[in-house]
Structures are given as structure tokens and as C-alpha cells.
Amino acid sequence: MTNPAGPPLAPEVAHLSFLLGTWRGKGSGTYPTIENFDYTEETVFGHVGKPFITFVQKTKHLDGAPLHTESGYIRPVGTDRVEFVLSIPSGILESLEGTVSGTALDLASIHVLGSSTAKSVTATTRAYIVDGDTLSYDVSMAAVDHPLTHHLHAELHRA
């Protein structure tokens, strides 16, 4: 697969090409310390011809106000494992590792680092599943003295 405006896809990430594209849709969030919420999202998985996939996510409240953003990179480790590093502007960095199975990623944090002013997050998991032109995901986190708890679910469609 090639990027029409860029270089050919690196062969090391060809098995992750199911992620590539712009995805839009809706999600919902919950956590013991906050009120439940709904949001819209745009996520872009891209590439620059090197052996990694780029990731940029932006969410908004249903009224259109900005809510959250994060960016990072997915790097394959062979054909059945990946490393995913994320930067979140609230002062959190996540390093996750996990498996690739068909068109699914199952990831768990190996490190979560926070700046001195970031909320305390100690662990995360992320599961992404692509079925045709639909991407769904679930995120869980252990934060602010709560154990690993489901936090986000979204269903996005390839734009």
C-alpha cells in the first residue's frame, strides 16, 4: 500500500496497513472520579515510509469544543507484536506493548510516566479492532488510586 501524497509503505509495517487512514465517529467515557461523557473523534493512522505507523487522535465534546488529543507511534516487533508510545498534553507519556492478531491490537502499558502536575496514572490497556471500515476500541486505566477500570469505548468509521 502506498500513501498517495508520500512514500511507499515500509515492508516492516505492511501487516499493520489495516489501521491506515482517517477514522471518524463517536465514543463514550466513564470513570469513578468523573461524570460519564460522550464525544466525537477523529483519529489518523499514517506513515512516512519508515518502519512505524503514526497516530494522532483528537476528540471533541458533542457541542464541538475541544476535549482531548494524543499522538504517538506504533512500531512492529516482528509480525505479531508491537510497541506503542504515546504523548498526552496533560503531562502523561505511555509506553505500551502487545500483540497483533489479524486486524486487532491488544496492548498493555509497560511504563506510564507523568509530569509533576499530571494526574496519577499507573497503568493502561488499549484494544483496537478493525472490521472492514469500522474501527472500535476500548481503553482502561488505573488512575488516582483506582485499579484498572474501563474508561473509553468508541466506534469509528474510515473516512
C-alpha positions in Angstrom: 0.0 0.0 0.0 1.2 3.5 -0.8 0.4 6.9 0.6 -0.8 8.9 -2.5 0.9 12.0 -1.2 4.0 10.3 0.2 6.5 7.4 0.1 5.6 3.7 -0.2 4.7 1.9 2.9 7.8 0.3 4.6 7.5 -3.5 4.3 8.0 -3.9 8.1 4.6 -2.4 8.7 2.7 -3.9 5.8 0.8 -6.2 8.2 -0.5 -3.1 10.0 -1.9 -1.4 6.9 -5.4 -2.3 8.1 -5.0 0.7 10.5 -4.1 3.3 7.9 -6.4 6.1 7.2 -8.6 8.7 8.8 -11.3 7.4 11.1 -14.2 9.4 12.5 -17.0 8.5 14.9 -18.4 8.7 18.4 -17.3 7.4 21.8 -18.2 7.4 25.4 -16.2 7.7 28.6 -16.7 6.8 32.2 -14.5 6.6 35.3 -15.2 6.6 39.0 -13.9 10.1 39.5 -15.8 11.9 36.7 -19.3 12.2 35.2 -20.0 9.9 32.1 -19.5 11.7 28.8 -19.9 11.3 25.1 -17.6 12.6 22.4 -16.8 12.8 18.7 -13.4 11.7 17.4 -11.0 11.9 14.5 -8.0 9.5 14.5 -5.4 9.3 11.8 -3.1 6.4 11.4 -0.4 7.3 8.8 3.1 6.5 7.7 6.1 8.3 6.3 7.8 5.4 4.6 9.7 4.3 7.7 9.1 1.2 9.8 6.5 2.7 12.1 2.9 3.9 12.0 2.0 7.4 13.1 -1.0 8.1 15.3 -2.9 11.3 16.0 -6.2 11.4 17.9 -8.4 14.4 18.6 -11.7 14.3 20.4 -14.4 17.0 21.0 -17.4 17.4 23.2 -20.7 16.9 21.3 -21.1 20.7 21.2 -17.8 20.9 19.2 -15.5 22.2 22.0 -12.0 20.5 22.1 -11.7 17.7 24.6 -8.6 15.6 24.3 -5.7 14.9 21.9 -2.8 12.5 21.9 -0.1 11.4 19.4 2.4 8.7 19.0 3.9 5.8 17.1 3.3 2.1 16.6 6.4 0.1 15.9 6.3 -3.5 14.9 8.4 -6.1 16.7 8.2 -8.9 14.2 4.8 -9.7 12.7 2.8 -10.5 15.9 4.0 -7.9 18.4 4.0 -4.1 18.6 5.2 -1.2 20.7 3.1 1.9 21.0 4.4 5.1 22.5 2.0 8.0 23.2 2.4 11.6 24.3 -0.6 13.2 26.0 -0.5 17.0 26.6 -1.8 16.7 30.2 1.8 15.6 31.0 1.4 11.8 30.5 3.6 9.5 28.5 2.5 5.9 27.8 4.7 3.1 26.6 2.6 0.0 25.7 3.4 -3.4 24.2 1.2 -6.0 22.9 0.0 -8.4 20.2 -1.2 -8.1 16.6 -3.7 -10.8 15.6 -5.3 -10.4 12.2 -6.8 -6.9 12.4 -6.7 -6.4 16.1 -4.2 -4.9 18.6 -4.2 -5.8 22.3 -1.9 -3.6 24.3 -0.9 -3.1 27.9 1.3 -0.4 29.4 4.8 -1.2 30.5 5.5 2.3 31.6 3.3 5.3 32.4 5.2 8.5 33.2 3.7 11.8 34.4 5.0 15.3 34.8 4.9 16.8 38.3 1.5 18.3 37.6 -0.1 15.4 35.7 -2.8 13.3 37.4 -1.5 10.0 38.7 -2.0 7.2 36.1 -0.2 4.0 36.8 -1.4 1.6 34.1 -3.4 1.5 30.9 -4.7 -1.1 28.4 -5.9 -0.4 24.8 -7.6 -2.8 22.4 -8.2 -1.8 18.8 -10.3 -4.0 16.4 -10.8 -3.2 12.7 -13.7 -4.9 10.9 -13.9 -3.7 7.3 -14.2 0.1 7.5 -15.1 0.2 11.2 -12.5 0.6 14.0 -13.6 0.1 17.6 -11.5 0.5 20.6 -11.6 0.2 24.4 -9.2 1.9 26.9 -8.9 1.1 30.6 -6.7 2.9 33.1 -5.6 2.7 36.7 -5.5 6.3 37.9 -5.9 8.5 41.0 -5.9 5.5 43.4 -8.4 3.4 41.4 -7.5 -0.1 40.0 -7.5 -0.8 36.2 -11.0 0.3 35.2 -12.8 0.6 31.8 -12.6 4.3 30.7 -13.4 4.7 27.0 -15.2 3.0 24.1 -15.5 4.3 20.6 -16.6 3.2 17.2 -15.1 5.0 14.2 -15.6 4.7 10.5 -13.0 5.1 7.8 -13.4 8.5 6.1 
